[in-house]
Each structure stands twice: as C-alpha cells, then as structure tokens.
Amino acid sequence: MSYIRREESLESMAARAINEGLSFGENYAFFGPELSTYHKRMLQDTLARLACGEVFDVRDDECVCAMGAALVSAANNLQPGYGNRVLNVCTYEDFLISTELEDLRWFILCWQSFSLVRGQVRARMAARRLLAEVGDA
C-alpha cells in the first residue's frame, strides 16, 4: 500500500483561516469570557479586523493568544484542568454534564484550529518570501 501526501494549497488554507477567524471573532464578541484590562482595550480592534477578514495582522497576535487563554481558564474554573485537557487530548468522547463546559470545549477547539491555520499560513508565506530571496541571490 502506498501513501500519497496531498498538501493543502496556500489559497485554501488562507480561505480557511479567514472563515475560521470570522466565525471565532463573531462568537467571541457575544460569548467570550472577559479579558484582562490590557487585552480588553485591544479586543475591539482585534474583533473588527477579524470581522473584516484581516486575520493575519500581527497586531492581533497577543490578543488572539489572550482570548484562547481566557477560554482555557474559564473551562478550568468549571472543571479543574479540563481546559488544558481540551488542548492536549482528544475530548470528543468526553461525557460532560455541563452544557457550559461543552460549549467552552467547542470554543477552545475553534480557537485552536484558527490559531493553528493562521500560524501555518504565515509560515508558508514566510517560506515563500525566503525562497524568493534565495532565488534572487
């Protein structure tokens, strides 16, 4: 049996990052936990950029991380260690009595997916720039 690796195109990944960023931003605006005072000031600008599809702006890096940390913390407050568990273990089969905890699990997974694809697109774009520079040299 042979295995053929098919890599997702950069265009497809960028579109996915934009879609996931839009969805995550909308949900966080309505349902996300409150951030610390410092990040709270940044949140509205970050949400506005996500809503416009500007999901790769480096000014949002710190706020996007803080949003994820707030989600994990909220889940940990409901069930100690569970937010971290969601990030590190497959939790799809976890039986949760709390709908709030289930909603946070889903929210953390959305954030994680968005953060991952956002970083992957940036890495690919940086790799392309580097290869173009090497080719020009």
C-alpha positions in Angstrom: 0.0 0.0 0.0 1.4 3.4 -0.9 0.6 6.7 0.7 0.4 9.9 -1.3 0.6 13.1 0.8 -1.6 15.8 -0.5 -0.8 19.2 0.8 -3.5 21.8 1.2 -2.9 24.8 -1.0 -1.9 28.1 0.5 -5.0 29.7 -1.0 -7.2 27.1 0.6 -5.5 27.4 3.9 -5.8 31.2 3.8 -9.5 31.0 3.0 -10.0 28.6 5.9 -8.1 30.9 8.2 -10.3 33.8 7.2 -13.5 31.8 7.6 -12.5 30.4 10.9 -11.3 33.9 12.1 -14.7 35.4 11.1 -16.6 32.8 12.9 -14.4 32.8 16.0 -14.5 36.5 16.2 -18.3 36.7 16.0 -18.7 34.1 18.7 -16.1 35.6 21.0 -17.8 39.0 20.7 -21.1 37.5 22.0 -20.0 34.6 24.2 -16.3 35.0 25.0 -15.1 35.5 28.6 -13.8 38.9 29.6 -10.2 39.6 29.2 -7.7 41.4 31.4 -7.8 45.2 31.3 -4.8 45.4 29.0 -6.2 42.9 26.5 -9.7 44.2 26.9 -8.6 47.5 25.3 -7.2 45.6 22.3 -10.2 43.3 21.9 -12.5 45.6 19.9 -9.8 46.4 17.3 -8.9 42.7 17.0 -12.6 41.7 16.6 -13.1 44.4 14.0 -10.1 43.1 12.0 -11.3 39.5 12.2 -14.8 40.6 11.1 -13.2 42.3 8.0 -11.2 39.1 7.2 -7.9 40.6 8.3 -6.9 37.6 10.3 -3.1 37.7 9.7 -2.4 41.2 11.3 0.5 40.8 13.7 -1.1 43.5 16.0 -3.6 40.8 17.0 -1.2 38.1 18.0 -1.2 38.9 21.7 -5.0 39.4 21.9 -5.7 36.2 20.0 -3.5 34.3 22.4 -5.2 36.0 25.4 -8.6 35.0 24.0 -7.5 31.4 23.9 -6.0 31.6 27.4 -9.3 33.1 28.7 -11.3 30.3 27.2 -9.0 27.6 28.7 -9.1 29.4 32.1 -12.9 29.6 32.0 -13.1 25.8 31.4 -10.5 25.2 34.1 -12.6 27.2 36.5 -15.6 24.9 35.8 -13.7 21.7 36.0 -10.0 21.9 37.1 -7.6 21.1 34.4 -10.3 20.5 31.7 -9.4 23.5 29.5 -5.8 22.2 29.3 -7.1 18.7 28.6 -9.0 20.0 25.6 -5.8 21.4 24.1 -3.8 18.3 24.7 -6.1 15.3 24.4 -8.9 14.3 22.0 -12.0 15.1 24.1 -14.8 14.3 21.5 -16.0 11.4 23.5 -15.9 13.1 26.9 -19.3 12.9 28.6 -20.0 16.4 30.0 -23.0 17.1 32.2 -22.4 20.9 32.0 -23.6 22.5 28.7 -21.4 25.5 29.6 -18.4 23.2 29.8 -19.4 21.6 26.5 -19.7 25.0 24.9 -16.3 26.0 26.2 -14.8 22.8 24.8 -16.1 23.6 21.4 -15.0 27.2 21.7 -11.5 26.2 22.7 -11.3 23.8 19.7 -12.4 26.5 17.4 -9.8 28.9 18.7 -7.1 26.2 18.5 -8.0 25.4 14.9 -8.0 29.1 13.9 -4.7 29.8 15.7 -3.1 26.7 14.0 -4.1 27.5 10.5 -3.3 31.2 11.0 0.2 30.3 12.0 0.6 27.7 9.2 -0.4 30.3 6.5 2.1 32.8 8.0 4.9 30.2 8.0 4.2 29.2 4.4 4.2 32.8 3.3 7.5 33.4 5.1 8.9 30.3 3.4 7.9 31.6 0.0 9.5 35.0 0.7 12.7 33.3 1.8 12.8 31.1 -1.2 12.2 34.1 -3.5 15.1 35.9 -1.8 17.4 32.9 -2.2 16.4 32.6 -5.8 17.2 36.2 -6.5 20.6 35.9 -4.9 
